Amino acid sequence: MPFLNATRRSLTHTAMNPTTHLIAATVAFLATHYVSSTPLRAKLVNALGNAYLGLYSLIAFATLGYMIWAYYRAPSVVLWYSPALRYVPLVVMPIAFVLMVCGLLERNPTLVGQERLLETDDAARGILRITRHPLMWGFALWAASHILARGDAASVIFFGGFLVLALSGTVLIDRRKAAILGDDWRRFAAVTSNAPFVAIAARRNQFKPGEIGWLRPAAGIALYVAVLFLHSTLFGAQPY
């Protein structure tokens, strides 16, 4: 049965195709992170106790490793090509790194274990005046700029997964915090914004660069420069 044999070979090849692996890995990576925003999380915490966080982290790193493995083995299928877009990350990534570093170093009520900051009068300060999710927006800019620059199918899937997770994560975090923290969260949300600079533009907050200082942005720029020079070594691709 030549036709059936050819069909079996075709299905086997499709099942083992690196692009199929990349799609599966990205879906698994997203699903793992979305668990924390569903009622299933509470059930898992009750069942596993302190082991939940360790198991969650293990699965998250495993799916991330699966994504990276599949991405570097996926074929190059060009969707668009524009030499000018190759330079988008060079412009965007300094901003992304500053947001990431400032987000990591700023006390933030949106982060796990820092909800008590809402009880203070200055919870919305520093980088949080710009956006209450600086880390997420840093990742979103990283992902979006690399999608534009790369322009191939594998990059759309790989970086697109991070872009979807970062942007949807800001909404899911807001929803979960509002449900748990009530009025304390609503007061914080009223003077901050998810999207950068919206609260400032609406005059619900003010931009005070002195609260951010110069050291954190300088650390972000230094990290950008380091990654720029090590990019080809670390990731096997020229940044420009």
N, C-alpha and C positions, 0 to 999 in steps of 0.2 A: 504494500500500500504506500506508494511513493508520496501521495498527497498527505496522508496522515503522519508519515515520518517527518515530512518537511514542516508540518504544522507543529508537531511536538518540539522539533528543533527551534522553531521560531518562538514558541512560548517559553521554552527553557532559556533562550537567549534574552528574551524580554525580562524574565523574572530576575536574571542575574545582571541586567544592565545597570551600570553605575548610576545612571540618571534615576532609575527606579529606586535604587538604594537611597539616593539623595532625597527624593520625595518622601520616602518612608521615614528616613531619619529626621527630616524636618518636621513632619507631622508628629512623630513621637516626641521630639524636643518641645514642640508647642503644647502638646497634650499634657506632658509632664508638668509644665509650668502653669497651665490653666487649672490643674487640680486644686491649687491653693485658693482659687476663687470660686470653688463649687462646694456644695454641702458634703461632698465626699471627703474633703479635708478633715472636717471635724470627726467624722467616723474613723478615719485612719489614725488621727491623733489619739482618740479614745482607745483604739485597738492596739496601737503600737507604743504609745507613751513617748518617752524621750527618744526612742529609736526612730521615730518618724522623720525627724530632721536629717539624721544620718542616712537613712534609706532614700529619702527624697534627693539629697545631695548626690548620692551615688548614682541614682538613675539619671539625674540631670547631667552629670559629667559623662556618663556612659553614652547618652543620646547625643551630646555635643561631640564626643569623640567619633561617634558613628557618622555624624554630619560632616565633620572635617575629612574623615577617611573617604567618604563617598564623593565629596566635592573635588578633591584632588585627583580622583580617578574618573570623573565624569568627562565625556567628550566635549570639545569646544564647538558649540553651535551658536554662531554669531547671529544676534537678533538686530543689532544696529551697530554702526561704527561711525564715530565722530572724533577726530583727533582732539578737538577742543574739549570734549567731555573728559578726556584723560586727565585734565588738570583740575577737575572739580574737587577731588579729595585734597589737593594741595591747598585749596582755599578754604574748604569746609572743615577739614580735620583739626586745624588749630582751635577753632571754636568748639568742636566736639570734645577735644581733650580738656579744654578749660572747663567745660560744663561737667565732664566726668570727674575731674580732680576736685573741683569745688563741691560737687555733689557728694563725693565720698568724705570730704573733710568738714562739711557743714552739718551741724546737728539738725535732723530733719524728722518731723513727726510722722512722715509717710513711711519711714523705715521701721522694721520690726524692732520692738523693744524701746522705741523712743517716743511713744505716744504721750508720755507725761509732759513733754515739752509744750503741749497744748495748754497746760495749766499756767504757763508763764505769759507775761505780757509781750514778749518779743519773740514769739515762735516764728513769725514771718520776717526773717531778717537775712541779710547777706544775699547769696545767690537765690534764695527762696523768694525774694521780691520779684525776680525775673520769671521764675517758674518753680512750682513746688515739686517738680520732677526733673531736676537737672541731669541726673544720671541717665534716666530713660531717654531724654532728648539728646544727650550725647551719643548714646547708642543708635538712636534713630538717624541722626545726621551721618554717623559712620556708615551705617547700612545703606542709606539712600545714595550717598555720594559714590559708594563703590558699585552700586547697581548701575548708575549712570556711566561711570568710567569704564566698567568692564564690558557691559553690553552683550553678554552671552547668557544662554539659558540657565546654565548651572549657577551662575552668579545671581540671577534673578531669584532662583529657588533658595539658594543658601543665604544670601544677604536679605532677601525678601522675608525669610522666616524671622530674622532678627528685627527687621523693620516692623513687621506685624506684631511681634511680641512686645516691642518697646512701646509702640503707640497704643495698642490695646491694653497693655499693662498699666498705663497711666489712668485709663478709664476704670479698669477693674479695681485698682488700688483705691481710687477715690470712692467708688461704690462700696467697697468693703469697709473702709474707714468711716464713711458716713453712717453705715448701718451699725457699726460697733461703738463709735465714739459720740454719736449724736450731736448735741449742741456745741461741744468743744470743737468738733471737726467743722461744723458749719461756720463758726466764727473764723476759723483759720482759712477755710475755702473762700470766704467772702472777701478777704483782703489779699488773696493770692490767685494765681491762674495756672491752669494746666499748660496751655500754649504759652510760649515765652512772650513776655512784655504785654500781654493782654490786660492784666490787672493794672499795670502802670499806665497804659494808654487810656484805660477807662477811669483813671484817677482814683482807683481803689488802693493804690500803693504808690510808693516813690522809689526811684532808683537811687541807691546810696552806695556808690562804689567804695567808699571808705570802709564799709562793713565787710566787704569782700577782701579788701587789701590788695597788695601786689604779689605777695608770696605765692598764694594758691594759683592765680593765673600764670605766674612765671613758671611754676612747677608743671602746669599743663603744657605750656609752650616747650619747655625743656623735654618733656616726655614725647611731644610731637616730633621734635628734631631728632631725638634718639631713635624713634621708630622709623622715621623717614630714612635715616642713614642705614639702619639695619633691616629695612623692609625686605630687600631681595634675599638676605641671609635667612631671616626668620620665616618668610612666607613664600619664597621662590618666585617673586614677581617684582618687576621694576615699578616703583611708584610713579614714574613719569617717563 
